[in-house]
Amino acid sequence: MPDEEEGRLGRPDGHRYDAPESEESRVGKEWTYAVLGLLVLLLLVLVATGTVQIFPG
């Protein structure tokens, strides 16, 4: 029979509780998403201005 602590950490779908991510990990993800967003924005601007053609011809 599982301990009370074990039962509290378990979820109905069978997965265990994940500890919150560290501050360093969270900040790293924020920078990664910011850079990715800027790259997507740059690509959208290049396509809108015609510098990058989606359908050449």
Helices and strands as residue ranges (DSSP letters): H 4-9, H 23-49
